Amino acid sequence: MLICTHNRCSLENSKKVLLIDHFMQKFTENIIYISNDRLSYHQNRDDHDGDDYWVTILKANGNFENVNSILYFENKKVRYIWDNDVRELIKLHGLDKDIKCT
């Protein structure tokens, strides 16, 4: 159905994605775009004009980044978020990634 209704494009411009897992099952997911007017805000304290709003997200390498908008989709209760640095959708990990329980 997706092939009949949509055209192939780059991931950052897409509205839907077609996923094929190891068992050749196909899934279509909507890509959700949340701009800064719908995010829970933190205002940059260095800029007092009120126009610079951002939200902090966790990157795949463990660093945090401040962004104005978020592009993501969910599949099988796993969220994939757009990373502008590597130009691809990456699996969003929790803060406990690579932390050993001792």
trRosetta pair geometry for C-beta under 8 A, 3 or more apart (Angstrom, degrees):
i j d omega theta_ij theta_ji phi_ij phi_ji
1 4 5.9 -62 -156 37 34 109
1 5 6.3 5 159 -1 70 116
1 28 7.5 -87 73 -18 102 157
2 5 6.2 -73 -140 48 29 96
2 6 5.5 -28 -177 30 71 117
2 16 6.1 -140 -136 117 119 138
2 18 5.3 175 92 -78 155 112
2 28 4.9 175 -60 -104 136 138
3 6 7.3 -67 -107 55 15 77
3 18 7.7 33 -56 -75 80 156
6 15 7.2 -145 -125 57 133 103
6 16 6.0 -135 -59 50 168 119
9 13 4.9 -84 142 87 128 113
9 14 5.5 168 75 -79 101 78
10 13 5.0 70 64 20 87 103
10 14 7.0 -141 93 -32 41 90
11 14 5.6 -47 -143 9 34 121
11 17 7.4 26 -130 -97 87 115
11 82 7.3 169 132 -115 108 104
11 87 7.6 130 57 162 116 72
11 88 6.4 60 59 -129 161 51
11 89 6.0 -133 179 -22 140 99
12 71 7.0 78 -139 104 64 171
12 82 6.3 102 -108 -150 78 138
12 87 6.9 -63 -40 -155 124 80
14 17 6.1 83 126 -71 146 75
14 31 5.7 101 101 0 86 149
15 30 6.9 -30 159 -148 71 73
15 31 5.8 -149 -163 43 24 102
16 28 5.6 8 178 -176 120 100
16 29 6.7 159 -156 81 70 39
16 30 5.7 -42 -100 -104 78 48
16 31 6.4 -148 -82 -3 22 87
17 28 7.1 168 81 -150 44 55
17 29 5.3 -12 55 58 93 90
17 31 6.2 87 -21 -54 98 102
17 73 6.1 -156 21 27 124 167
17 89 7.6 -50 -81 5 161 162
18 26 6.5 -18 -170 -163 92 102
18 27 7.5 151 -159 79 45 47
18 28 5.6 -22 -100 -98 64 78
19 26 7.1 146 79 -157 52 50
19 27 4.4 -18 62 62 104 97
19 28 7.5 178 18 -83 78 27
19 29 6.5 26 -7 0 120 110
19 75 5.9 27 18 -124 168 162
20 24 6.2 -9 -173 -139 104 44
20 25 7.1 161 -150 75 55 39
20 26 5.5 -20 -96 -98 77 70
20 27 7.8 -179 -75 21 32 72
21 24 7.3 -83 70 -11 62 13
21 25 5.0 -2 38 52 108 92
21 27 7.3 49 -26 -3 101 112
27 75 5.8 109 120 -140 151 118
29 73 4.3 108 131 174 125 132
29 74 6.8 -164 -155 65 134 43
29 75 5.3 -90 -61 -72 149 97
30 73 6.4 173 87 -122 41 107
31 71 6.3 10 173 -176 110 89
31 72 7.2 166 -156 87 70 20
31 73 4.9 -67 -102 -58 56 111
32 71 7.4 168 84 -151 49 44
32 72 5.7 -23 60 68 94 72
32 73 6.4 140 7 -89 82 57
33 69 6.6 8 -175 172 84 120
33 70 7.5 167 -152 87 42 50
33 71 5.3 -7 -104 -104 75 78
34 38 5.1 -112 -161 83 88 119
34 39 6.0 110 142 -68 112 86
34 69 6.3 175 90 -159 53 72
34 70 4.8 0 56 55 102 94
34 71 7.9 -165 25 -72 65 37
34 72 7.9 -13 8 23 104 100
35 38 6.0 84 60 17 63 96
35 39 7.4 -118 112 -17 33 99
35 68 7.2 -6 -164 141 66 85
35 69 4.6 -27 -118 -107 50 113
36 39 5.4 -51 -139 24 42 119
36 41 7.6 68 -177 -98 86 94
36 53 4.9 135 179 87 122 110
36 54 7.1 -44 -120 -90 120 36
36 55 7.6 -172 -119 -10 76 96
36 68 4.4 -49 -54 -174 124 77
36 69 5.9 -83 -36 -67 72 71
39 53 7.2 159 72 140 114 117
39 55 4.6 -113 177 -39 139 133
39 69 7.7 -149 -36 -109 130 43
39 70 7.2 117 -90 0 121 110
40 55 6.6 87 65 -105 68 117
41 53 4.6 -53 -135 -152 110 119
41 54 7.8 83 -148 43 67 30
41 55 7.4 -93 -111 -69 33 82
42 53 7.2 134 62 -158 45 68
42 54 6.1 -46 65 72 93 71
42 55 6.7 126 14 -101 99 44
42 56 7.0 11 19 -18 148 96
42 66 7.9 -101 72 -131 122 111
43 47 7.9 -127 171 76 84 83
43 50 7.0 -34 -138 -123 131 52
43 52 7.1 97 -159 83 67 74
43 53 6.1 -43 -99 -102 63 72
44 47 4.6 32 93 33 115 100
44 52 4.4 -36 26 110 127 121
44 53 7.7 -143 -9 -91 86 25
44 54 6.6 54 -52 13 99 114
44 66 7.9 82 -83 178 105 158
45 48 7.9 14 -171 -74 40 77
47 51 7.3 -77 143 56 126 76
47 52 4.3 49 81 26 146 140
49 52 7.3 77 60 -2 90 92
53 68 7.0 95 85 -128 71 79
54 66 4.0 36 153 179 146 102
54 67 6.1 137 -157 63 93 23
54 68 5.8 -62 -105 -79 73 56
55 66 7.2 152 72 -150 25 62
55 67 6.2 -34 62 64 76 77
55 68 8.0 120 18 -117 78 16
55 70 7.0 -44 69 -41 133 116
56 64 5.1 5 -174 -179 109 117
56 65 7.1 153 -150 76 61 32
56 66 5.6 -36 -92 -92 68 65
56 67 7.9 130 -109 16 22 74
57 64 7.0 157 78 -154 34 68
57 65 5.8 -24 61 62 84 84
57 67 5.8 -6 8 13 118 122
57 70 6.8 137 -69 -104 142 112
57 81 6.6 -157 -173 154 143 159
57 92 8.0 -76 -170 -128 107 113
58 62 7.4 -24 -171 -142 95 28
58 63 7.9 154 -156 86 55 32
58 64 6.0 -41 -100 -100 53 70
58 92 7.1 104 69 -159 99 82
58 93 6.8 -100 115 69 130 76
58 95 6.8 -148 -85 -83 156 68
59 62 6.9 -33 76 38 82 20
59 63 4.8 -4 42 66 125 78
59 64 6.9 -167 0 -94 89 16
59 65 5.5 72 -50 -11 112 113
59 83 6.6 93 -140 -125 87 117
59 85 7.5 26 -142 21 132 136
60 83 6.5 -37 -8 -81 111 155
60 86 7.7 -22 29 7 137 144
60 90 4.7 -74 -62 161 128 154
60 91 7.6 86 -107 59 105 66
60 93 7.2 97 -123 6 56 114
62 97 7.5 -140 -95 82 88 115
62 98 7.5 -53 -87 41 125 137
67 70 6.4 106 101 -72 135 70
67 84 7.9 154 -114 -5 120 126
70 81 6.5 -48 -165 -146 97 108
70 82 7.5 155 -171 38 50 94
71 81 7.1 119 79 -163 55 60
71 82 3.8 11 75 5 108 135
71 89 8.0 -102 114 -99 97 95
72 79 5.6 10 178 -176 131 98
72 80 6.2 163 -155 85 77 49
72 81 4.4 -26 -96 -102 106 66
72 82 6.7 -127 -70 -6 55 77
72 89 7.6 128 -128 -141 52 106
72 92 7.3 2 -132 -34 131 134
73 79 7.6 174 91 -148 30 59
73 80 5.7 -9 60 57 75 98
73 89 7.2 -10 30 -150 97 149
74 77 6.9 6 -180 -118 111 17
74 78 6.7 156 -155 75 68 37
74 79 5.0 -33 -96 -95 84 67
74 80 7.5 170 -92 15 32 73
75 78 5.9 -28 71 60 66 89
75 80 7.0 6 17 -5 101 115
78 91 6.2 -30 171 -140 117 100
78 92 7.7 164 177 45 69 80
79 91 7.7 112 83 -157 49 54
79 92 4.5 -22 91 35 97 128
80 89 4.3 52 152 162 115 110
80 90 6.5 171 -156 81 79 20
80 91 5.7 -44 -102 -92 77 45
80 92 6.6 -166 -104 -12 21 86
81 89 6.7 159 74 -152 17 72
81 90 6.4 -33 62 61 70 73
81 92 4.8 69 -6 -67 113 111
82 88 7.7 -161 -141 116 60 19
82 89 5.6 -42 -88 -95 57 70
83 86 4.9 21 103 40 121 94
83 87 7.3 -70 91 -20 73 16
83 88 6.2 -6 50 63 98 59
83 89 7.4 147 8 -115 80 19
83 90 5.0 22 -17 4 127 120
84 87 6.9 21 -161 -79 33 57
86 90 7.1 66 62 -48 134 124
93 97 4.1 23 159 -56 135 144
94 97 6.0 147 65 -35 62 85
96 99 5.0 -94 -164 41 61 123
